[in-house]
Amino acid sequence: MRIIGINLPDNKKVLISLTYLYGVGRTRSAEILAATKIDPDKRAKDLTQDEVGKIKEYLEKNHKVEGELRQILKQNIGLLKDLQTYRGIRHMRRLPVRGQRTKTNSRTVRGNVRKTAGSGKRKSELK
């Protein structure tokens, strides 16, 4: 099954397979199925073309998903960067934005820097 350019897994229940769309989680998936009156326990491969059409139509009318949502998020981050806000600067420097500590965590962001101190004792070979 293909919705909005994304291949959804056939062997999973519709409730779960809809979560493969960016911007659709379990709650929103259940909401979509309730609004379109489709059984959430049904497998994705068992959906008719009419039901798939209902899901597509509902998503296009009521929710922003996939490319459109990604574009909006990118614009919001770009605005923060342009305004030189604290969050925008953190985004520019590729550091954690939401107050996480950076002394010990966020190694991947900082380039996996590992500076470990020894015990302070000199080795007996160097004496």
LINDAUR-V52471 format. One record per pair of residues at least 12 apart in sequence whose ideal C-beta (glycine too) atoms are under 10 Angstrom apart, sorted by the first residue. I is the first residue (numbers start at 1). J is the second residue. D is the distance in whole Angstrom. If there is no record, write none. Layout:
I_J_D ; I_J_D
This chain:
1_14_9 ; 1_17_7 ; 1_18_10 ; 1_43_10 ; 1_44_5 ; 1_45_7 ; 1_46_10 ; 1_47_6 ; 1_49_10 ; 1_51_10 ; 1_52_6 ; 1_55_9 ; 2_52_8 ; 2_56_10 ; 3_17_9 ; 3_18_8 ; 3_20_9 ; 3_21_7 ; 3_24_10 ; 3_44_10 ; 3_52_7 ; 3_53_10 ; 3_55_6 ; 3_56_6 ; 3_59_7 ; 3_65_9 ; 3_66_9 ; 4_21_7 ; 4_22_9 ; 4_23_10 ; 4_24_10 ; 4_55_10 ; 4_56_7 ; 4_59_7 ; 4_60_8 ; 4_65_6 ; 4_66_5 ; 4_67_8 ; 4_68_9 ; 5_21_10 ; 5_66_7 ; 5_67_8 ; 6_18_10 ; 6_20_6 ; 6_21_6 ; 6_22_8 ; 6_24_10 ; 6_65_9 ; 6_66_7 ; 7_20_8 ; 8_20_5 ; 8_21_8 ; 8_44_5 ; 8_45_10 ; 8_47_9 ; 8_52_9 ; 8_55_10 ; 9_43_10 ; 9_44_6 ; 9_45_9 ; 10_43_7 ; 10_44_5 ; 10_45_4 ; 10_46_9 ; 10_47_9 ; 11_43_7 ; 11_44_7 ; 11_45_7 ; 12_43_7 ; 12_44_6 ; 12_45_9 ; 13_29_10 ; 13_33_10 ; 13_39_9 ; 13_40_6 ; 13_41_6 ; 13_42_7 ; 13_43_6 ; 13_44_7 ; 13_46_10 ; 14_29_8 ; 14_32_9 ; 14_33_6 ; 14_36_10 ; 14_38_6 ; 14_39_8 ; 14_40_6 ; 14_41_8 ; 14_42_5 ; 14_43_7 ; 14_44_5 ; 14_45_10 ; 14_46_9 ; 14_47_7 ; 14_51_9 ; 14_52_10 ; 14_55_8 ; 15_29_5 ; 15_30_6 ; 15_32_9 ; 15_33_6 ; 15_38_9 ; 15_39_9 ; 15_40_4 ; 15_41_8 ; 15_42_9 ; 15_44_10 ; 16_29_8 ; 16_40_9 ; 16_43_10 ; 16_44_9 ; 17_29_8 ; 17_43_8 ; 17_44_4 ; 17_45_9 ; 17_47_9 ; 18_30_9 ; 18_32_6 ; 18_33_8 ; 18_38_10 ; 18_40_9 ; 18_44_8 ; 18_55_7 ; 18_59_9 ; 18_65_10 ; 20_44_10 ; 21_55_10 ; 21_59_8 ; 21_63_9 ; 21_65_5 ; 21_66_6 ; 21_69_10 ; 22_64_10 ; 22_65_6 ; 22_66_5 ; 22_67_8 ; 22_68_10 ; 22_69_6 ; 22_70_7 ; 22_73_10 ; 23_59_9 ; 23_63_7 ; 23_64_7 ; 23_65_4 ; 23_66_7 ; 23_67_10 ; 23_68_9 ; 23_69_4 ; 23_70_8 ; 23_72_10 ; 23_73_10 ; 24_59_8 ; 24_63_7 ; 24_65_6 ; 24_66_9 ; 24_69_10 ; 28_59_9 ; 28_62_10 ; 28_63_7 ; 28_65_9 ; 29_55_10 ; 31_58_9 ; 31_62_9 ; 31_63_9 ; 32_54_9 ; 32_55_6 ; 32_58_6 ; 32_59_7 ; 32_62_8 ; 32_63_8 ; 33_51_10 ; 33_54_10 ; 33_55_8 ; 33_58_9 ; 35_54_9 ; 35_55_9 ; 35_58_6 ; 35_61_10 ; 35_62_8 ; 36_51_7 ; 36_52_10 ; 36_53_10 ; 36_54_4 ; 36_55_6 ; 36_56_10 ; 36_57_8 ; 36_58_5 ; 36_59_10 ; 37_51_9 ; 37_54_8 ; 38_51_5 ; 38_52_9 ; 38_54_7 ; 38_55_7 ; 38_58_10 ; 39_51_9 ; 77_91_6 ; 77_92_10 ; 77_97_9 ; 78_91_9 ; 80_92_9 ; 80_97_9 ; 90_102_10 ; 93_109_9 ; 93_110_10 ; 94_106_9 ; 94_108_10 ; 94_109_6 ; 94_110_9 ; 94_111_10 ; 95_109_6 ; 95_110_8 ; 96_109_7
